[in-house]
Each structure stands twice: as C-alpha cells, then as structure tokens.
Amino acid sequence: MSLAVLDEQIWFPPIETALEDGLLAMGGDLSTERLIKAYQEGIFPWYEGETPLWWSPNPRFVLYPAQLKVSATMKQVMNRNEFVFKTNTAFNQVIANCKKIKRQGQHGTWITPAVEKAYTILHELGIAHSAEAWKGDTLVGGLYGIKMGKLFFGESMFSSESNASKFAFISYVKQLAQEGIVLIDCQIYTEHLESLGAEMITREAFKSILYTYR
C-alpha cells in the first residue's frame, strides 16, 4: 500500500488506508482549514523535520470521561489544594513548555515553530484550548488540545512539578464531562494515561463516535 502525498488542495485519504503503524499521508501544510479537516476525519499531525506526516492509528488510545481513574495519591493531592486549576489563561506558555518534551520514538520535539504558530491560531479561534496547573503565579503543569463537537483531542502535556500534569488532566476531564464531552482522544498509548483510565478501542469504534459527535 503506497503512502498518500498531499498537495495544496485540502484533502485526506480514507483513514482505513493508513499503514500498519497508523501513518496515513505526508506533505501538505498546517493551515487552519487543513487541521480542522484532519481532526474531523480522525487524523492528526506528528513529525520531525519540515514535511508534515499525518496519522490515524488503529487501535486508538482514548479516554471516556466516565472511566477516569483517580488514585488515592491523586485524591490527596486534589484535596490539599496544592495547585490551582485554570483554562485558557496561558496557552502560549503551555505549548512552549510542551515543546520541550520528546514523544516516545522521536529524537526531538514535534512541536516546531510552524506547529506552535498553527495551534496558536487555532487557540485564537477558540478551537485549541489549554488546561493549566498553577502554583501561586507559576505555571507548573498543563496540556493543550482541540475541542470539536463533543470530543476533545489531546495533543501534549508537560509538568515541572510532580503530579502537576495529572492534576491539570484530572481537573480538565471533570470539566469536559460537565460540558458534555463524550470522548477524549489520547492518540498514542502511554502508561501515564492508562493509569488515568485511557484504553484502546478499534478504529471502527473510534470512527463511529467521531462521526456521531464531531
């Protein structure tokens, strides 16, 4: 199966044509229109270098808000009010901190200046959001992602203090549940998110939910 090469037109091949590792296409750009279409189709960018790579893995790593797991340790952290939870007050700081994190299997960050700019534009349009853990006047943890319909697509998180990113994530999942979000797309497996209740589902199941609630 050959890999689709995108051009200046805004299109993607069917996600069922992705390679075994989830790679669907390469090329194109990070325009707002293309990124929105990507998320509407269950596709996300993740790459090193200058050429965008587009992914739609099977199975998909997701979290149903009702399945959120909060450990006894994290319950104590939440009850101690060690951190203050905020949303969308420091998107630029959150993505700048996430930029320092390396995803498993990559040598450098996937958050290039072009990616940072593209998602900042999405934030200004009210599409990309940040969830933040603060300690006094210092941002110590957080995450950002895309909210579309009744789904939230998580992109990256960071923590400069123990439990800060977990605090931000748990707090945000609870808020998203209140807002009617039915699924959080975590994209790629991590033990960290599995401990919080994320699980693998088939592409077919993910696509069904996506097309119902996007």
Secondary structure, 3 states (H helix, E strand, C coil): CCCEEECCCCCCCCHHHCCCCCEEEEECCCCHHHHHHHHHCCCEECCCCCCCEEECCCCEEEECHHHCCCCHHHHHHHHHCCCEEEECCCHHHHHHHHCCCCCCCCCCCCCCHHHHHHHHHHHHCCCEEEEEEEECCEEEEEEEEEEECCEEEEEEEEECCCCHHHHHHHHHHHHHHHCCCCEEEEECCCHHHHCCCCEEECHHHHHHHHHHHC
